[in-house]
């Protein structure tokens, strides 16, 4: 793969994360908001919608391996990997990519709001409106909610690092299926943010947008889907390094089978 500049990396992650949130928040809006064609579609529709959103986002951000997630970027640092071809994991580069992810997430959430503007106006449950943008616990227990986010992100990171760069159809599809699996298995307690930008960016959008009857943005919970995924990202990277130490790089191992 050709080396890319920091500006190209920013654009890759910005576009990819923006599309991720537009499509992911969009499926939640479709299922949750009054008079939508998909109203009442259920949890599995949301799981598959987010999986497909990741597939689209990863493909769009192919130049940077479709990270779309500060936890993934941090995990690459811990694992000793470059952030993208020709782009090392320096402090500045890491911050720029994470900024691209966060800004892309805000823009994607705003675009989702525009797509469903009339349905937001019609809907009268503030919690459902926030749920389109940000995650929230089914049972509020910050410590246990944190554990759930750590575990979900841990699974994602181990699989993402094993998949490597995604210049073929297999990589994005693999991660999309992993996302569906995490949602179906571990998504119940918290709504599985497993991505600080995915939650914080849209939560900021919810706070600043003129959404009719939106209520609060639940900032008291907002630290959980940021801290949990970052911890899960580091733990996942460390476990991945342990596996590599035993078996070698996944690509080389599978090629030898």
Secondary structure, DSSP 8 states (H G I E B T S, - for coil): -----HHHHHHHHHHHHHHHHHHHHHHHHHHHSTT-TTTT--HHHHHHHHHHHHHHHHHHTGGGTS--SHHHHHHHHHTT--SBTTB---HHHHHHHHHHHHHHHHHHHHHHHHHTHHHHHH---HHHHHHHHS---SS--HHHHHHHHHHHHHHHHHHHHHH----SHHHHHHHHHHHHHHHHHH-TTT-----HHHHHHHHHHHHHS--TT-----TTTTTHHHHHHHHHHHHHHHHHHHHHHHH--HHHHHHT-
